[in-house]
């Protein structure tokens, strides 16, 4: 029994507590200025879907959620959050929350849910929630960051990134299903693959043994997979890093992440343990220079090709924090509902999530470039690479198996078991003639240009044979002409043997 006004009250209090949720950005003299509005009434539109069958309700809820996410925000007039309450049944509701990334990040989700739980329970029971006062607001953090990141600190980090990205290929040559358009769109889709608990545990064990983090181990697998698919040895990927490294900002809602470019050299066919060390060194160096905002990097090292994103087109992240799970809020049960995104910000967005059942891999992709089956094969290949790394950490990239054992067996044995019994004493062209007489309308050959039936193929072959006969072409029986026995033919069945035969009869 959802208390709608208690929910609205809790959300209004959160918006009042956290200034970013009341912030807009006004363009003044060609310079954006933040404007923080006073707290006010929160718009919480409601739609009743309870009259629909369950399948229709689920479908409409997904559609409304995606439409809400697709709708642009007005940065100047706001608000930069969008809420929607869906009534599914008398005891079931769906709450859709959409935030502009400029005021919200992944860690803000936990802050919001923690505070909303306390505020809702207090409102239902008729007393005030005792949330701790916020000593700082996001504007204080932004002012501190701007004041700190200048002078020698700014120039040192900027110089490192200039050197790090000097000569880096601007585009990852990943094979696509369709040509890259001149201007990328944002239509996307997501596929996922769950790794077994055994493989997930073995991968974590390998990372501990090699003194690298799980993120570094997974990143090595992603790089290896991209290398096998593209043939490229100089790879740049993106990742996101949190900046909540001060105690004072842990309880703030806002945007505290930065984007890093991770460039890795895969040349020389390194062994996996060597590549792990390269990745480890590169990640640590990038994180040591992580304070430079990515926007500043784009400004200082501009790339003007609008057909792709600057510096990287593939981004990878690992969420090793506790996932949002079902929990109680007073008399309510709150559970997250995954909604598959149909928006793509990059060519390929790879995410790994730790769960109780093992690692869950997800690939978001641009549908204008890739088919769903292509992305499913990509994740399967990545799974094979990770399994191969666990099985033989000393293998070189060229030696690494890229298919899981089950799929490899299916491909090499099950699907290749094409043995068929047929009369061994019959000549092939006679067998074909018999088939064309039995099923003249059956499909014999299919290609991009069309298809041909057995009857039509037999007719064309006959016409071609008569044409060749008229031109003087005859049947050449090498055994009769050379008068070799079967044993001698077998003995001469080598490259040198055929050269001897052809030379004897002046044949090319």
RASUL-V222988 format. One line per field, one symbol per residue. ss: DSSP state (2 for helix, 1 for strand, 0 for the rest). psi: psi as a letter, one per 40 degrees, with the letter a starting at -180 (. if undefined). A space follows every 50 residues. Layout:
ss: ???
psi: ???
This chain:
ss: 00022222222222222022221111110011111100000000111100 00022222222222222222000000000011111111100111111110 22200222222222222222222200000000000002222222222200 22222222222222200000000000000000000011111111002222 22222222200002222222222222222200011111111100002220 00000011111111100000122222222222222222000002222222 00000000000001111110000000111001110000000010000111 11111001111111110000022222222222222222222000012220 00002222222222000000000000022222222222000011111001 11122222222222222222000000022222000222222000222222 22220000
psi: ghgddddddddddddddhddeehihhhhffhhhhhhiiiahhhgihhhee eiidddddddddddddddddhiihdddaifihihhhhdadfhihhhhhih eeeiadddddddddddddddddddefiiigiiihdiidddddddddddgi bdddddddddddddehehhehhfhhieiihidhiaehiihiihhiidddd dddddddddefiidddddddddddddddddehehhhiiiihifgehdeed eihahfiihihhhhheiefiiddddddddddddddddefeehiddddddd giheheeiiidiehiiihgeihihihiigbeihhhihhhhifihdidhhh ihhhideahhhihhiheediiddddddddddddddddddddgeeiideeh hehiddddddddddeegfhhhihdeiidddddddddddgdeihdhhadea ihidddddddddddddddddeehihhhddddefiiddddddefidddddd ddddefi.
